[in-house]
Amino acid sequence: MKYKNLTIIGTSHISRESVDAITKFIEEEKPEIIALELDKDRFYSIQQSKREAGFREIFQVGVKGYLFSLIGEYVERKLGEKVGVKPGQEMLTAIKLAKENNIKIALIDQDIRITLKRFSKFLSWKERFRFAADIFKSIFFGKREMKKIGLEAFDMKIDLTKVPEKKVIRKMISFVKKRYPNVYKVLIGERNVVMAKRLKWLVENEKGKILAVVGAGHEEEIIGLMKK
C-alpha cells in the first residue's frame, strides 16, 4: 500500500512470499530509507542466533509478558520449521539488503519492554480463561469454531508460505478485538499508533522513497491513522 513517498509491505514473519516481495522492491525501487517493525533490542537480537534472557528480563516486563514472548517465539519457530523459513527472515533480508546498498534503517516499533510490561499489567483473568477455553475448543471443535468467526474457508487451507488475504486478516483482528480487547489494545492498537506517528514523521521530514516493513495485521490501521 502506498502513501505519498511511502510504500508499506504487510508481511507474515514466516512467509517466503514476504521475503521475495521485500527483495524485489528494494532491488527495483531502491528506497532511501527502510523502516522496520522493530525496536532497538529486537533489531540486535534478531541478528543473533541465540536468545539470552533471565531474571532481569522477567523483572522488566513481568511474568505474563515474559511467558507470552517465550510462547510466541516457540510457536513461530515451529511454524517456520514447517515451511523452511526462519521467523523474522523478511526483517533479516531487509537489514541485509539495506547494509549492502547503504540504505538508512529506521526502527519504528515501540520498545518491546514497554509492550510486554503493559501486556503483563492489562491481561485480565477473563481473557486468560477465554484463551484456555478457545484452545480447548480449537482442538476438539476446530471447524465449528472457525465457522463461528467466518473463517471456515481458511480452516486447514492456510498456506504458511504466503501472507493471508486482507479479508482474512480483518476477520482475525476483529475477532481478537472483540474477544481479547486488552490483548488487542496492547499488542496491536497501541503499537499501531506509535508506528503511524513515526512513519508520518519520516514521510514529512525525509526525502526520497521509504519502504516500511510491518506485519500484515498492522498495515491497514497504520495507513488509516496516518491519514487522520
Buried (B, 14 or more C-beta within 10 A) or exposed (E): EEBEBBBBBBBBBBBBBBBEBBBEBBEEEEBBBBBBBBBEEBBEBBEEEEEEEEEEBBEBBBEBBBBBBEEEEEEBEEBBEEBEBBBBBBBBBBBEBBEEEEBBBBBBBBBBBBBBBBBBEBBEEEBEEBBEEBEEEEEEEEEEBBEEBBBBEBEEEEEBBEBBEEEBBBBBBEBBBEBBBBBBBBBBBBBBEBBBBBBBEBBEEBEEBBBBBBBBBBBBBBBEBBEE
